Amino acid sequence: MLTSMPSPNDAQADLIAYLDFHVEAGADAVLDEQPHDRFGEPDTRAPTLRAPRRQAAAPRPVAQPNSLVPPPGSPPPVAPARTFGRAASAQPDEAAIDARARAREAKSLDELEKILADFDACPLRFTAKNLVFADGNPDARVMFLGEAPGADEDRIGKPFMGRSGQLLDKMMAAIGLDRTSAYIGNIVPWRPPGNRNPTPQEVAVCRPFVERQIELVDPEVIVCLGAPATQTLTGTKDGILRTRGRLFSYKLPTREAKLLATLHPAFLLRQPVQKRLAWRDFRALRALLDGKA
């Protein structure tokens, strides 16, 4: 039985699908055999390459046609360094200072989103497909904040679009909220490769932007979904099972907002028995919005 050979277009499509599979699995970077702490490495300049001294007695070879061998006395070729904006060279402290200065320039949420889209000092920007800035009503009284986008959010460009988002929608609906009466974001606006947790350095670089986002939204109540968002905005080191249900004060430029910690919908999908705790927290949120707490 004869089979037809695949066309070049089919082979290219198969190769792209193969690469997409590995990127979705988190294999999107070439690693060394031994682990390295890139953030802890000191800044060093590449050594200057000098041409070797020519020896007077050495015979001068005749260059062959189309030869790839450089003529004697010329410096060895140096491959250009592959860089991704400032992310390839900026240290975390420098990147965080740059982020804070840029975030302060934003006078509106639209300006802040544009600044984030052009910000290249966070390496996550170069492995994510889309910037996941926010969803919902920026004039809402309540603002929900999660940790970082997942695969669905990265593909669509909005937060909480997958299974976690569907559960969050149901939780909001149980107390009379939806995406027209709430504003939703994350403390990190780009998806980490392979859905891993963002590193402390990545959170520190992105923190000035989410803080400015909160200031521009100016909510009455901030709901932190999960430990990373709670710890980032409150400074507590306690786990979410110790902090959930607690009210914190969050300082805004002209007043203080109330911050409520609760469980992340992704955690509830893994441990459905804990939904009873989240229900208590959402009832407390409803009481806050109704002025009964």
C-alpha positions in Angstrom: 0.0 0.0 0.0 1.5 3.4 -1.0 1.2 6.4 1.2 1.7 9.9 0.1 4.6 11.9 1.5 3.6 14.8 3.9 3.7 18.2 2.2 6.2 20.9 3.5 3.2 22.8 4.9 2.1 19.8 6.9 5.6 19.2 8.2 5.8 22.9 9.3 2.4 22.7 11.0 3.5 19.5 12.9 6.7 21.2 14.0 4.8 24.3 15.3 2.4 22.0 17.2 5.3 20.1 18.7 6.9 23.3 19.9 3.6 24.6 21.3 3.2 21.4 23.2 6.6 21.9 24.9 5.9 25.6 25.7 2.6 24.7 27.3 4.4 22.1 29.3 6.8 24.7 30.6 9.8 23.6 28.5 10.4 27.0 27.0 14.0 27.7 27.9 17.4 26.1 27.5 18.9 25.2 30.9 22.4 24.3 32.0 23.2 20.9 33.4 23.6 22.5 36.9 21.2 24.9 38.5 22.2 28.6 38.7 20.8 31.5 40.8 20.7 34.0 38.0 19.4 36.7 40.3 22.3 36.2 42.7 25.0 36.4 40.1 27.1 39.6 40.1 27.1 41.9 37.0 30.2 41.1 34.9 31.2 42.4 31.6 32.2 40.0 28.9 36.0 39.8 28.5 37.4 41.8 25.6 38.6 39.5 22.8 41.9 40.5 21.3 43.3 39.3 18.0 46.3 37.0 18.4 49.6 38.5 17.5 50.8 37.6 14.0 54.0 35.7 13.8 56.4 37.0 11.2 57.7 33.6 10.3 54.4 32.0 9.9 53.5 31.3 6.2 50.5 33.1 4.9 47.9 30.5 3.8 46.0 31.0 0.6 42.3 31.5 1.2 40.2 28.9 -0.6 37.0 30.0 -2.4 34.0 30.1 -0.2 36.2 29.2 2.8 34.7 29.9 6.3 38.1 30.1 7.9 38.9 33.8 8.8 42.2 35.2 7.6 45.2 35.2 10.0 45.4 38.1 12.3 41.6 38.7 12.4 39.8 38.4 15.8 37.7 35.3 16.3 34.1 35.9 15.5 31.8 36.7 18.4 28.2 35.7 18.3 25.9 38.6 19.2 24.3 38.2 22.6 20.6 37.4 22.6 18.8 39.8 24.9 15.2 40.5 25.7 15.2 44.2 26.6 16.2 45.2 30.1 15.1 41.8 31.4 18.3 40.2 30.4 20.5 42.5 32.4 18.4 44.3 35.0 18.8 43.1 38.6 15.6 42.7 40.6 16.2 45.8 42.7 16.8 47.9 39.7 13.8 46.5 37.9 11.5 47.2 40.9 12.8 50.8 41.1 12.1 51.2 37.4 8.7 49.7 37.8 7.8 52.0 40.6 8.8 55.1 38.6 6.9 54.0 35.6 3.8 53.0 37.6 3.7 56.5 39.1 3.5 58.0 35.6 0.1 56.4 35.0 -2.8 58.8 35.5 -5.5 56.3 34.4 -5.9 52.5 34.1 -5.6 52.7 30.4 -2.2 54.5 30.7 -1.1 51.9 33.3 -2.0 49.0 31.0 -0.1 50.6 28.2 3.0 51.1 30.4 2.8 47.5 31.5 2.5 46.3 27.9 5.8 48.2 27.1 7.6 47.2 30.3 10.4 44.7 29.6 12.2 44.4 32.9 10.1 41.4 34.0 11.2 38.1 32.2 7.7 36.7 32.4 6.6 39.1 29.7 8.7 37.2 27.1 7.3 33.7 27.9 3.6 34.7 28.2 1.3 35.1 25.2 -0.7 38.0 26.5 -0.7 40.6 29.2 -3.5 39.8 31.6 -4.4 43.2 33.0 -7.9 43.1 34.5 -11.6 42.4 33.9 -14.8 43.8 35.3 -16.0 47.3 36.3 -13.2 49.7 37.4 -15.9 51.8 39.2 -16.9 48.8 41.4 -16.8 49.0 45.1 -15.0 45.7 45.5 -11.7 44.5 43.8 -10.7 40.8 43.7 -7.0 40.0 43.4 -5.5 36.6 42.6 -1.9 35.4 42.1 -1.1 35.0 38.4 -2.8 34.0 35.1 -3.1 30.4 34.0 -3.1 28.9 30.5 -6.7 30.0 29.8 -6.1 33.5 31.0 -2.9 33.8 29.1 -4.7 32.7 25.9 -7.7 35.0 26.3 -5.9 38.0 28.0 -8.3 38.3 30.9 -8.1 37.1 34.5 -10.0 34.1 35.9 -11.3 32.6 32.6 -10.8 28.9 33.3 -12.3 26.6 35.9 -11.2 28.8 38.8 -12.9 31.8 37.1 -16.1 29.8 36.7 -16.1 29.0 40.4 -15.3 32.6 41.3 -18.3 33.7 39.1 -20.5 31.4 41.1 -19.2 32.5 44.4 -19.8 36.2 43.5 -23.3 35.4 42.2 -24.1 33.8 45.5 -23.8 37.2 47.2 -25.3 39.2 44.3 -22.1 40.2 42.5 -20.9 39.7 38.9 -18.2 41.1 36.6 -20.3 44.3 36.1 -20.2 45.0 39.8 -16.6 43.8 40.6 -13.1 44.5 39.3 -10.7 41.5 39.0 -7.0 41.3 38.6 -3.8 39.6 39.7 -0.6 40.6 41.5 1.4 39.3 38.6 -0.1 40.1 35.1 1.9 37.5 33.1 1.6 33.7 33.2 4.7 32.0 34.6 5.9 29.2 32.4 4.3 25.8 33.1 1.8 27.4 35.5 4.6 27.5 38.2 4.3 30.0 41.1 5.9 33.4 40.4 9.2 33.9 42.2 9.6 36.5 44.9 11.7 38.5 42.5 8.9 38.5 39.9 6.3 39.5 42.4 8.6 42.4 43.7 9.0 43.7 40.1 5.2 43.6 39.4 4.1 44.9 42.8 4.4 48.6 42.0 2.0 48.1 39.1 -0.7 46.3 41.1 -0.4 48.9 43.9 -0.9 51.7 41.4 -3.8 49.7 39.9 -5.5 49.6 43.3 -5.0 53.3 43.8 -6.6 54.1 40.4 -9.6 51.8 41.1 -9.9 53.1 44.6 -12.1 50.3 45.9 -13.9 50.2 49.2 -13.0 46.5 49.8 -10.1 44.5 48.4 -10.5 40.7 48.4 -7.2 38.8 48.3 -7.7 35.3 46.8 -5.1 33.1 48.3 -1.9 33.5 50.3 0.4 35.2 47.6 -2.0 38.1 47.1 -2.6 38.4 50.9 1.0 38.3 51.8 2.1 40.7 49.1 -0.4 43.4 50.1 -0.4 43.0 53.9 3.1 41.8 54.6 1.9 38.9 56.8 3.8 35.6 56.6 0.9 33.5 57.8 -0.7 30.9 55.5 -4.1 31.5 54.0 -5.9 29.1 56.4 -4.7 31.4 59.3 -5.5 34.7 57.5 -8.7 33.9 55.7 -11.7 35.7 57.1 -9.5 38.4 58.7 -9.9 42.0 57.9 -6.8 44.2 57.3 -6.5 47.9 56.6 -5.0 48.9 53.2 -3.7 52.5 53.0 -4.8 54.4 49.9 -3.6 58.0 49.1 -6.6 59.7 50.7 -8.1 57.0 52.9 -8.0 53.4 54.0 -9.7 50.5 52.3 -10.7 47.2 54.0 -8.9 44.1 52.8 -10.4 40.7 53.3 -8.4 37.5 52.8 -10.0 34.3 51.6 -9.3 31.1 49.8 -8.4 31.0 46.1 -10.9 29.2 43.8 -8.1 26.9 42.5 -7.6 25.7 46.1 -11.3 25.1 46.5 -11.3 23.0 43.4 -8.6 20.8 44.9 -10.3 20.7 48.4 -14.0 21.2 47.9 -14.6 20.6 51.7 -13.1 24.0 52.3 -15.9 25.8 50.4 -17.7 26.2 53.7 -14.9 28.5 54.9 -15.0 30.5 51.7 -18.8 30.9 52.0 -18.3 32.4 55.4 -15.8 34.9 54.0 -18.2 35.8 51.1 -21.0 36.4 53.6 -18.7 38.7 55.5 -17.9 40.5 52.2 -21.6 41.0 51.6 -22.0 42.4 55.1 -19.2 44.8 54.5 -20.8 46.1 51.2 -24.1 46.4 52.9 -22.6 48.4 55.8 -23.4 45.8 58.4 -19.9 45.0 59.4 
